[in-house]
Amino acid sequence: MVNKVAFLKVVVDDILLNGNKRTWAEYSEMFNTSKDVLSKSFSRFKNTYAKNGEWHPGNFIEPDYKTKVTEALYKITGDEVDTSGFRVSKMYEQQTKDGEIVLLKSYERDKDKETEDQIDEWLERFKLIAVKQIQNPIIIPQKLSSDNAKSLAVFTADHHIGMKVEKPLFGNDYNEKIYRDRAKEWLFAIKEAYEAYGTLSNLHIVLLGDVLDNYQGYTARGTHLMPTNLRTSEQFELFLQVHIDLFGHILGEKWAENIHFHFITDDNHGGTELGYIASRALEIYLNLKYPQIKTNVVKDFIGHFNIGKHKYIISHGKDDKFMKHGWPMKVTPQVTKFVSSYIKYNGLTNDIRFNEECLYVSVVSGDLHQYSSEMSPEGGFRYLKVPAISATSDYSEYNYAQGKGYSGFVTEVVSDNSPNRSTNLHWY
């Protein structure tokens, strides 16, 4: 069977080098495939690329080939190529064999233009579907919290749904079943806190970024090709299924009086587009099904929420576009200055006594797939790194982990009306 992508790349290169394709007879001999099959394959390719920017359905075009494909199809079809969502990056003249001067344009994807309206349209469609499916919202009766009320925060980071471990050194593996099993552990941790302290005043489910591993095989910046075992749509569906089940179970058990959902979308794997779509879809579902759940989708690099006097500043630790280096394992003067400015700008310590800031203010992030915690008196906060839900990738095994590595998540039981808190590590 002909390798369609290899065949199409040859045709694209021929068009750029020679101004047109070879004969179908030549391609037939080259690929040992009938002329009709190759001709139809190329016709379908032109239509697929114009609509979806793919070689053929479900097979994305590598970034270094996008410009080539656009130029080649422009050369043979003129204005038939759909360049919406792209912008002209280069323009130059070229002389054909007949002596005619033609203007060639080089296009690149214009992310800033394509995202906002398209995402809003998708989410509006999803909302219409969800409204039809969810006829009766579920309202959970509430009671007033006592003076010694306890709240629980569940911090998970770096789920990397769809990540594939291709060549593990230490028997490491990660797939849909493993992810579903690990998600069940979050429920066990919440149940343990409920059994120890009774009905929780507040329950905060906090997702710290890189929940989805890749977009069409690449990281958010489009610079790293990621081995994957789930297509983008399958990552999206698995995320929704797991978290819809998670919140359904939590509401059914009535472990907490108030439930909160926080999601950081600005990360370096799923990125603000894919992460935002996934989190907003879940938010739409939760707002319709369980109106009492308070949702907080953070589209910026950094956000925060309160538990009584406690302030939690949350971030993935590395954004989808600008940062050369993410937040390190140990707090640095640069991070201290950045976070201190954020604290002052938002007035987070206005109700906290001098020199008690570290007791109430926490900066929580993921990204590095490791656990660490330290106090930063200079900055007036505690600096907490959360490990990854995902297994250690083969890349990390070869370069960083020096072994199988560790996966897990963090829970904190917080006293609403005092600086006391209890941090618990949960390992897989």
SEDRENMI-106624 format. One record per residue (C-alpha): x, y, z. Coordinates in steps of 0.1 Angstrom, whole numbers, plus 5000, padded with zeros to 4 digits. Layout:
% SEDRENMI-106624
XYZ/...
***
This chain:
% SEDRENMI-106624
500050005000/501450344990/502650575018/500350865010/502351125029/505651025012/503851044978/502351384985/505651524997/507251414964/504551584944/504851904965/508651914960/508251854923/505852144919/508252384937/511352264918/509852214884/506752434884/504352134880/503851774888/505351474869/503051264848/500851014867/502550734848/505950834864/504450844898/502750514892/506050354884/507850524912/505350414939/504150094923/500550214925/497950274898/497650614883/493950644893/494650584930/497450844930/495451094911/492451064934/494751074964/496251404952/492751554945/491551454980/494651604995/494051944979/490551954993/491651835027/494452085030/492252375019/489652285046/491652145075/495352195068/496151825068/497751575044/494551365048/492051335076/493751295109/497251335096/498651675103/501251855082/504551905099/505352275106/508452285083/506252165054/503252405058/504952685038/506052445011/502552305007/500852645006/503352764980/503052454958/499252454957/499152834951/501452774922/499152524904/495752634916/496053014919/493453154943/491852814950/493852754981/492052855012/494453075032/492053195058/493753155092/497153225076/499053545070/501653635043/505153615057/507153655025/506453774989/508853724960/508853704922/509853404902/510253354864/508453054849/509852844820/507753064796/509353384808/506353494828/506953664861/504653524889/504253654924/504753384950/503553424986/504653235017/502053185043/502153105080/499353035104/497953345120/497153215155/496053545169/493353585143/491953235142/491453155179/489053385197/486053375174/486453005165/486752895201/483753095212/481752945184/482752585194/481852645230/478552795221/477652485201/478752265230/476552465254/473552425232/474152045232/474652045270/471452235277/469451975258/471151685277/470951845312/467351905320/467451915358/470252085376/471251915409/471152145440/472952025471/471652165505/474252365524/474752435561/476852705578/480452625585/481652595621/484452805636/486852515634/485952435597/488452255575/488852295538/490652065513/492652165482/493551895457/496452005435/497051795403/499551895376/500851765343/498251495335/499651485299/496651295286/497751125254/501451105262/503150785249/506250635264/507950485233/511250345246/511150325284/514350235302/512650115334/509449955323/507550275325/504150305307/501250545304/497950505287/494250575290/493650295316/496550405338/495250765337/491750665347/493050455376/495150745388/492150975387/490350745411/493050805437/491851165439/488551045452/490150825478/492251125491/489051335494/487251055512/490151025537/489951395545/486251375550/486551075573/489151245594/487551595597/483851545588/482051755562/484551985546/483852355545/485352395510/486752155485/488952305458/489952085427/492952265412/494452165378/497852325373/498352295335/499752055309/496551845314/496451775277/499751655263/499751795227/497851955199/497951745168/501251595180/503051915189/503452115221/501752455223/504752635208/504852405178/508452325183/508451975198/506951665182/505351455209/504951075208/501151025214/498650745219/495550965216/494451205189/493651565200/489951495200/490451175221/492451375246/489651625249/487051345253/489051155279/489551475300/485851555300/484751195308/487151165338/486251505353/482551475347/482651145366/484851295393/482551585401/479451355398/480951125424/481951415447/478451565446/476851235452/478851165483/478251515498/481751535513/481851925512/479552215516/481152425488/482952285458/485352485436/487052405403/490252585391/491952525358/495252695345/495052705307/498352895299/500852615297/503452485273/501752165261/498052195256/498352575254/495752845259/493752725229/493352355236/493452385274/490952675273/488452485251/488652175273/488352365306/485552585293/483652285280/483852125315/482852465331/479752485309/478752135319/479352195356/477452535356/474452365340/474452045359/475652165393/475052545396/476552565431/480052465419/482152775416/484352755386/487552955378/489152905344/492353105344/493353215309/496353415321/499753285332/498953325369/495753345390/494753305426/491953205450/491253225487/490452975515/489553195544/492653405550/494853175530/495853295495/496753045468/498653185438/498452925410/500352885377/501652605355/505152755358/505752795321/503552965295/502752875260/504753135242/507053385259/509153235287/512553115279/512752915311/509952795334/509852855372/512652645387/512552385415/513852635441/512652985444/514953245428/515253625432/513653665398/510653455408/510453635441/510353975424/507653855400/505453705426/505853985451/504754235424/501654015417/500854005455/501154385458/499154455427/496254235438/496454345475/496653985487/498254055520/496254355530/494454155557/497553965569/499754085598/503354175591/505753885590/502953625588/502653635550/504453305545/501953135568/499053235546/500353295510/501252995489/502652985453/501752655437/502852535403/503752225383/505752185351/508852015365/507151685375/508751695409/507851785445/509452065465/508352305492/510152605508/509452935525/510453265509/510453525537/511853785513/508953745490/506353675517/505153335504/505552965505/506852815472/505352465463/506052255433/503551975426/504551645409/503051505378/500051275374/501651135343/504350875342/507850985335/508351015297/511250825280/512751165272/512951245309/514150895318/517050945294/517951295303/516751385339/515151115360/518050875363/515450605370/511750545366/510850875383/507950955406/504351055399/501751185423/499651475436/499351695466/496351765490/496252025517/493852035547/493552405556/492052555587/489852835574/490353065604/494052995614/497352965596/497452585602/497552355572/498451985567/500251895534/499851535522/501751375493/500151095473/502450875452/501650635424/
***
